[in-house]
């Protein structure tokens, strides 16, 4: 299957492009912060903010994607905190958090590993969205005996459209993209976030605009550095090392298909399987009527998929 069929859709998951998927926007009051569940505990690990909800014996670690914070997981928190210990993280540089020096991807994977170690989490399930899903895969490769499961929502082991790029070409591509994205003014960055949410991010335009107001609080340079760090990596050689079961959720929104080369839900799921080939215990499932933020567009479907995954483990 040719990756070019999926280029626009998957590249947009990491903010590389935003095709014009026309929708009528409707301004509504921001609902995300008002509805955010109160954490039982807040602490930092290597510059990463961690919020704990619930106190169940089984742990979930929720990792947001590019430019987002804990607010993207609020429904998952409500659904699982009564029975689990739910740790929601916000990465440095995102959602008003200060960025750190060094490679942001390596910093984040080290912070997640330290969270598992210092909290003595026993085989936690790592649930990641987009960049967070890529980090979840990396962590499962690094700690195969310690990670109990991975759920990735629109997150993959290699940047889509770069899977055939040789290692020597990744550095140049990453730096080119970093320079293209870095240095945006706050106003330009906020405008881009609004365009992204209205075209790629969410089906619900009101929620998309609410989300754009929050993602606009992230550091544009940090966002650029994370994107470059992901482009630099190809985690596929390490997939056979993963011992935990992996569930990959592929959002699909049929009205977008005409401007995305008419891909079908089965096409998209097949591409996920192609990029995750070699994962020993892999399941790929589609979340219908959802764009990139599937857990916001279809919260009940995403929570149900996570619950089925947990029940089978």
C-alpha positions in Angstrom: 0.0 0.0 0.0 1.4 3.4 -0.9 2.0 5.7 2.0 1.3 8.7 -0.2 -2.4 7.9 -0.1 -2.3 8.7 3.6 0.2 11.5 3.6 -2.0 14.5 4.3 -4.1 12.7 7.0 -1.2 11.3 9.0 1.2 14.2 8.6 -1.5 16.5 10.0 -1.4 14.4 13.2 1.9 16.0 13.9 1.0 19.4 12.6 2.8 19.2 9.3 0.0 20.3 7.1 -3.7 21.3 7.3 -5.8 20.6 4.2 -9.0 22.7 4.0 -11.7 20.4 5.3 -14.6 22.9 5.3 -16.8 23.2 8.3 -18.9 26.0 9.8 -17.4 27.1 13.1 -19.6 28.1 16.1 -18.2 30.1 19.0 -19.1 28.6 22.4 -17.8 29.2 25.9 -14.7 27.1 26.7 -15.8 23.9 28.3 -12.6 22.0 28.9 -11.2 23.8 31.9 -14.5 24.2 33.6 -15.1 20.5 33.3 -11.6 19.4 34.3 -11.8 16.8 37.2 -10.0 17.8 40.4 -6.8 15.9 40.9 -6.1 14.0 44.2 -2.4 14.9 43.9 -0.1 17.0 41.7 3.6 16.6 41.5 6.5 16.9 39.0 8.9 14.4 37.6 11.8 15.8 35.6 9.8 18.9 34.6 6.8 16.8 33.6 3.6 17.7 35.5 1.7 14.6 36.9 -1.8 14.7 38.2 -3.2 11.6 40.0 -6.9 10.7 40.0 -8.3 7.7 41.9 -6.4 5.1 44.0 -7.1 1.7 42.4 -4.5 -1.1 42.3 -4.2 -1.0 38.6 -2.5 2.1 37.0 -3.1 3.9 33.8 -0.7 6.6 32.6 -2.3 9.1 30.1 0.1 11.0 27.8 -1.3 13.8 25.8 -0.1 14.7 22.3 1.5 17.7 20.7 0.7 21.1 22.4 -1.9 19.7 24.7 -2.3 19.0 28.4 -4.3 17.0 30.9 -7.5 18.5 29.8 -7.7 16.3 26.7 -8.2 13.2 28.9 -11.0 14.5 31.2 -13.6 11.9 30.1 -11.2 9.0 30.3 -10.3 10.2 33.8 -13.9 10.3 34.8 -14.5 6.8 33.4 -11.5 5.1 35.0 -10.6 7.0 38.2 -13.3 5.2 40.2 -11.6 1.8 39.6 -8.0 2.7 38.7 -5.1 5.0 39.7 -4.9 7.3 36.7 -1.8 9.4 36.2 -2.2 12.2 33.7 0.9 14.0 32.5 1.6 17.3 30.8 4.9 17.4 29.0 7.4 20.3 29.3 6.8 23.1 26.9 3.0 22.3 26.5 0.0 23.9 28.1 1.9 26.7 29.7 4.6 24.5 31.1 8.3 25.6 30.7 10.3 23.8 28.1 13.6 22.0 29.1 17.0 21.9 27.4 17.9 18.8 25.5 16.1 16.4 23.3 12.4 16.7 24.3 11.5 13.1 23.3 14.3 11.6 25.3 13.5 13.9 28.2 9.8 12.8 28.1 10.6 9.0 27.9 13.0 9.4 30.8 10.4 11.2 32.9 7.8 8.6 32.2 10.2 5.8 33.1 11.0 7.6 36.4 7.3 8.0 37.1 6.9 4.2 36.8 9.9 3.6 39.0 9.4 6.1 41.8 5.7 5.4 42.1 6.4 1.6 41.9 3.7 1.2 39.3 3.1 -2.5 38.5 2.7 -3.1 34.8 0.9 0.2 34.1 -1.0 0.6 30.9 0.3 3.6 28.9 -2.4 5.4 27.0 -1.0 8.0 24.5 -2.5 10.3 22.0 -0.5 11.3 18.9 3.0 12.2 20.1 1.9 10.5 23.4 1.2 7.3 21.6 4.7 7.3 20.0 6.2 7.9 23.5 4.1 5.0 24.8 5.5 2.7 22.1 9.1 3.9 22.9 8.5 3.2 26.6 7.2 -0.3 25.9 10.4 -1.0 23.9 12.6 0.4 26.6 10.9 -1.4 29.5 9.3 -4.5 28.0 8.9 -6.3 31.3 7.5 -3.3 33.2 4.9 -1.9 30.8 1.6 -3.8 31.1 -0.1 -2.5 27.9 -0.2 0.3 25.4 -3.1 2.1 23.9 -2.2 4.5 21.2 -4.7 6.9 19.6 -3.4 8.2 16.3 0.2 7.7 17.4 2.7 5.5 15.4 6.3 4.3 15.7 7.5 6.4 12.8 6.3 9.7 11.3 3.9 8.8 8.5 5.2 9.7 5.1 8.8 9.3 6.3 8.8 5.5 6.7 11.0 5.1 3.6 13.4 8.0 4.5 16.9 6.6 5.0 18.5 7.5 8.4 20.9 10.0 6.8 17.9 11.9 5.4 16.0 12.2 8.7 18.3 14.8 10.3 17.9 17.2 7.4 14.2 16.7 7.2 13.8 17.2 10.9 15.8 20.4 10.9 13.9 21.8 8.0 10.6 21.2 9.7 11.9 22.6 13.0 12.9 25.8 11.3 9.6 26.0 9.4 7.6 25.8 12.7 9.9 27.6 15.2 9.9 31.3 15.9 6.2 31.9 15.3 4.7 34.8 17.2 2.1 34.0 19.8 -0.6 35.4 17.6 0.5 33.4 14.5 0.8 30.2 16.6 -2.7 30.8 18.1 -4.1 31.3 14.6 -2.5 28.1 13.3 -3.9 26.2 16.3 -7.4 27.4 15.4 -7.0 26.5 11.8 -5.7 23.0 12.7 -8.5 22.3 15.2 -11.2 23.4 12.7 -9.8 21.3 9.8 -8.0 18.2 11.3 -8.4 18.2 15.1 -12.1 17.7 15.9 -15.5 17.1 14.3 -17.2 19.4 16.9 -16.3 22.9 15.8 -17.2 24.4 19.2 -14.9 22.0 21.0 -12.3 22.6 18.4 -12.2 26.3 19.0 -12.1 25.7 22.8 -9.2 23.4 22.3 -7.3 25.9 20.1 -7.5 28.5 22.9 -5.7 26.0 25.1 -3.1 24.6 22.7 -2.2 28.2 21.9 -0.7 28.4 25.4 2.1 26.0 24.4 5.6 27.2 23.5 5.9 27.3 19.6 9.6 26.5 19.8 8.9 23.5 22.1 6.3 22.2 19.7 8.8 22.6 16.8 11.4 20.7 18.7 9.1 17.8 19.6 8.1 17.5 15.9 11.7 17.4 14.8 12.5 14.9 17.5 9.8 12.6 16.3 10.9 12.9 12.7 14.4 11.9 13.7 13.1 8.6 15.1 12.1 5.3 13.6 11.0 3.0 16.4 10.0 0.1 14.1 13.2 -2.0 14.6 12.4 -2.2 18.3 8.7 -3.3 18.0 9.5 -7.0 18.3 10.9 -6.3 21.8 7.5 -5.2 23.1 6.0 -7.8 25.4 2.8 -6.0 26.3 -0.3 -6.1 24.2 -0.8 -3.0 22.0 -4.1 -1.5 20.9 -3.9 1.1 18.1 -7.0 3.2 17.6 -7.4 4.8 14.2 -9.9 7.7 14.0 -11.9 7.9 10.8 -14.3 10.6 9.6 -16.0 9.8 6.4 -16.9 13.4 5.3 -13.2 14.1 5.1 -12.5 11.3 2.6 -13.0 13.3 -0.6 -10.1 15.6 0.2 -7.9 12.7 1.5 -7.7 10.6 -1.6 -10.9 8.8 -0.7 -9.3 6.5 1.9 -11.6 4.1 3.6 -11.6 3.1 7.3 -10.1 -0.2 6.3 -7.4 1.5 4.3 -6.4 3.5 7.3 -6.4 0.5 9.6 -4.3 -1.4 7.1 -1.7 1.5 7.1 -1.6 1.3 10.9 -0.9 -2.4 10.8 1.8 -1.8 8.1 3.7 0.7 10.3 3.3 -1.4 13.4 4.3 -4.7 11.7 6.5 -6.8 14.1 4.6 -5.9 17.2 3.9 -9.3 18.8 0.5 -8.6 20.3 -1.1 -6.0 18.1 -4.8 -5.1 17.7 -5.9 -2.2 15.4 -9.4 -0.8 15.7 -11.2 2.1 14.0 -13.0 4.8 15.9 -15.7 6.0 13.5 -17.0 9.6 13.2 -13.8 11.0 14.8 -10.9 13.1 13.8 -7.5 13.3 15.4 -8.8 13.9 18.9 -10.9 10.7 19.0 -11.2 10.7 22.8 -13.0 14.1 22.5 -15.1 13.4 19.4 -16.1 9.9 20.5 -15.4 9.7 24.3 -17.7 6.8 24.9 -16.3 4.7 22.1 -12.7 5.3 23.2 -13.4 4.5 26.8 -15.2 1.4 25.8 -12.3 0.3 23.6 -9.8 0.9 26.5 -12.1 -1.0 28.9 -12.3 -4.0 26.5 -8.5 -3.9 26.2 -8.1 -3.9 30.0 -10.6 -6.7 30.5 -8.7 -9.0 28.1 -5.4 -8.5 29.8 
